[in-house]
C-alpha cells in the first residue's frame, strides 16, 4: 500500500494510524500495543510544567498531552518553500534526499 502521495497524506495517515503501526511493529519485531494510538489525556494540573497557552510550542505540547489519540492539525501541514530555508537546512535536505529515496522503497 502506498501511503504518501502529496495530497491528503496527513489525513490518510491519521485515518489508518493503527494499521500502519501494526505493520511497522511487525516489521521491526516489537509487539503492537493499543496504547500506541489511544492513551489517557494528561490531567490539567500536570500541564503546569509546559509553557503557558499562547506560546506556539506550549500549545503544541498541550494539544498532544490533552488528546487521547492522533489528531489532524487545525492549521494543516506546514508548507515551506526551499527559497525560505536557511542554507544549512538546504544542505541537510540535499544530503538526506537520497537516503529517503532509498527508504521510500521500503515504505509500508
Secondary structure as UniProt FT lines:
FT   TURN            7..8
FT   HELIX           9..15
FT   HELIX           17..28
FT   HELIX           34..36
FT   HELIX           44..49
FT   TURN            53..54
FT   HELIX           56..66
FT   HELIX           82..84
FT   HELIX           87..104
FT   TURN            105..106
//
